[in-house]
């Protein structure tokens, strides 16, 4: 009986130990499964099976993140398809890579996180290249330069540059960077002119078209859908007041993929594809070759 009791005690101890060991590993596994906070290093670990370029070619798809709410750059058309300048650039780049573009509409606030978590391979959505963003992402060469210009009626011959705003009435979006520019940069530089603020762009363009204001400042490319729809007769004049460059954003540590995208952009600029896309959406030829 004593010998049998001893074995019973030993069995009980081993069972408890195994149970405790099993319970002890559960939290560790749970923590390992939790996604890390977005970081530049995370995508490199996810690409363990090979470089991103190889993965994209093997899948036959270039997954592209974009907003889908910013015409004419990217939007959902009447056929419920992703359309626009960015979409056409993505398709052209994908074609050069030997794959098809697959679009992943994403809210702007989640765009960088979505890229870092590999929800898509690249962002082609008017993402401005900035020093801050370059700390977390890599960018292709710029594929478009967006400018803010003075905009007047098509038959206006009086205002041809920023300095000509003196003594005139200029409309601008209320609380925008453009309003800040007019008040903090243009007024001290040009001299006195009246600033009329607006809560929406369409009203300012209607007032410009009817002569209630003499000029406004904006990105004419971004205004094009409104201009075309309402048949406004306006034009941009003078040198750009400010400009920014948009590039294709990719995760850090993917040099082969980034080079392939740069090569694709260079190719479509050389063979005329880029010019064709640009004229399709903006009605003019690109200033850059």
NORNORUR-V743052 format. One record per residue. N is the residue number from 1. D_CENTER is the distance of its C-alpha to the mean C-alpha in whole Angstrom. Layout:
n->N d_center->D_CENTER
n->N d_center->D_CENTER
//
This chain:
n->1 d_center->78
n->2 d_center->77
n->3 d_center->76
n->4 d_center->74
n->5 d_center->73
n->6 d_center->71
n->7 d_center->69
n->8 d_center->68
n->9 d_center->67
n->10 d_center->65
n->11 d_center->63
n->12 d_center->62
n->13 d_center->61
n->14 d_center->59
n->15 d_center->57
n->16 d_center->56
n->17 d_center->55
n->18 d_center->53
n->19 d_center->51
n->20 d_center->50
n->21 d_center->49
n->22 d_center->47
n->23 d_center->46
n->24 d_center->45
n->25 d_center->42
n->26 d_center->40
n->27 d_center->38
n->28 d_center->37
n->29 d_center->36
n->30 d_center->34
n->31 d_center->32
n->32 d_center->31
n->33 d_center->30
n->34 d_center->27
n->35 d_center->24
n->36 d_center->23
n->37 d_center->21
n->38 d_center->18
n->39 d_center->18
n->40 d_center->18
n->41 d_center->21
n->42 d_center->20
n->43 d_center->19
n->44 d_center->22
n->45 d_center->24
n->46 d_center->23
n->47 d_center->23
n->48 d_center->27
n->49 d_center->28
n->50 d_center->26
n->51 d_center->23
n->52 d_center->20
n->53 d_center->21
n->54 d_center->24
n->55 d_center->23
n->56 d_center->20
n->57 d_center->23
n->58 d_center->25
n->59 d_center->23
n->60 d_center->23
n->61 d_center->19
n->62 d_center->16
n->63 d_center->14
n->64 d_center->10
n->65 d_center->8
n->66 d_center->6
n->67 d_center->7
n->68 d_center->10
n->69 d_center->11
n->70 d_center->10
n->71 d_center->13
n->72 d_center->13
n->73 d_center->10
n->74 d_center->10
n->75 d_center->13
n->76 d_center->16
n->77 d_center->19
n->78 d_center->22
n->79 d_center->23
n->80 d_center->20
n->81 d_center->18
n->82 d_center->14
n->83 d_center->15
n->84 d_center->13
n->85 d_center->12
n->86 d_center->9
n->87 d_center->11
n->88 d_center->14
n->89 d_center->13
n->90 d_center->12
n->91 d_center->16
n->92 d_center->17
n->93 d_center->16
n->94 d_center->17
n->95 d_center->20
n->96 d_center->21
n->97 d_center->21
n->98 d_center->23
n->99 d_center->21
n->100 d_center->20
n->101 d_center->16
n->102 d_center->16
n->103 d_center->13
n->104 d_center->12
n->105 d_center->11
n->106 d_center->10
n->107 d_center->10
n->108 d_center->7
n->109 d_center->10
n->110 d_center->11
n->111 d_center->8
n->112 d_center->9
n->113 d_center->12
n->114 d_center->12
n->115 d_center->11
n->116 d_center->14
n->117 d_center->16
n->118 d_center->16
n->119 d_center->15
n->120 d_center->13
n->121 d_center->13
n->122 d_center->10
n->123 d_center->6
n->124 d_center->5
n->125 d_center->3
n->126 d_center->4
n->127 d_center->3
n->128 d_center->7
n->129 d_center->9
n->130 d_center->12
n->131 d_center->15
n->132 d_center->14
n->133 d_center->11
n->134 d_center->13
n->135 d_center->16
n->136 d_center->14
n->137 d_center->12
n->138 d_center->13
n->139 d_center->11
n->140 d_center->12
n->141 d_center->14
n->142 d_center->12
n->143 d_center->12
n->144 d_center->12
n->145 d_center->13
n->146 d_center->13
n->147 d_center->16
n->148 d_center->18
n->149 d_center->21
n->150 d_center->24
n->151 d_center->25
n->152 d_center->28
n->153 d_center->30
n->154 d_center->31
n->155 d_center->35
n->156 d_center->34
n->157 d_center->36
n->158 d_center->36
n->159 d_center->33
n->160 d_center->32
n->161 d_center->30
n->162 d_center->29
n->163 d_center->33
n->164 d_center->34
n->165 d_center->32
n->166 d_center->35
n->167 d_center->38
n->168 d_center->35
n->169 d_center->33
n->170 d_center->29
n->171 d_center->27
n->172 d_center->24
n->173 d_center->22
n->174 d_center->24
n->175 d_center->22
n->176 d_center->19
n->177 d_center->18
n->178 d_center->20
n->179 d_center->23
n->180 d_center->23
n->181 d_center->23
n->182 d_center->26
n->183 d_center->28
n->184 d_center->28
n->185 d_center->27
n->186 d_center->28
n->187 d_center->31
n->188 d_center->33
n->189 d_center->32
n->190 d_center->33
n->191 d_center->36
n->192 d_center->36
n->193 d_center->35
n->194 d_center->34
n->195 d_center->31
n->196 d_center->30
n->197 d_center->27
n->198 d_center->26
n->199 d_center->24
n->200 d_center->22
n->201 d_center->21
n->202 d_center->24
n->203 d_center->27
n->204 d_center->26
n->205 d_center->26
n->206 d_center->29
n->207 d_center->31
n->208 d_center->30
n->209 d_center->31
n->210 d_center->34
n->211 d_center->35
n->212 d_center->34
n->213 d_center->32
n->214 d_center->32
n->215 d_center->29
n->216 d_center->25
n->217 d_center->22
n->218 d_center->19
n->219 d_center->16
n->220 d_center->18
n->221 d_center->16
n->222 d_center->14
n->223 d_center->18
n->224 d_center->19
n->225 d_center->19
n->226 d_center->21
n->227 d_center->23
n->228 d_center->24
n->229 d_center->25
n->230 d_center->27
n->231 d_center->28
n->232 d_center->28
n->233 d_center->29
n->234 d_center->27
n->235 d_center->26
n->236 d_center->24
n->237 d_center->27
n->238 d_center->27
n->239 d_center->25
n->240 d_center->21
n->241 d_center->22
n->242 d_center->19
n->243 d_center->16
n->244 d_center->12
n->245 d_center->11
n->246 d_center->8
n->247 d_center->8
n->248 d_center->8
n->249 d_center->8
n->250 d_center->11
n->251 d_center->14
n->252 d_center->16
n->253 d_center->20
n->254 d_center->19
n->255 d_center->20
n->256 d_center->21
n->257 d_center->18
n->258 d_center->16
n->259 d_center->19
n->260 d_center->19
n->261 d_center->16
n->262 d_center->17
n->263 d_center->20
n->264 d_center->18
n->265 d_center->16
n->266 d_center->20
n->267 d_center->22
n->268 d_center->20
n->269 d_center->20
n->270 d_center->24
n->271 d_center->25
n->272 d_center->24
n->273 d_center->21
n->274 d_center->18
n->275 d_center->21
n->276 d_center->21
n->277 d_center->18
n->278 d_center->17
n->279 d_center->21
n->280 d_center->20
n->281 d_center->17
n->282 d_center->18
n->283 d_center->22
n->284 d_center->22
n->285 d_center->22
n->286 d_center->20
n->287 d_center->21
n->288 d_center->20
n->289 d_center->22
//
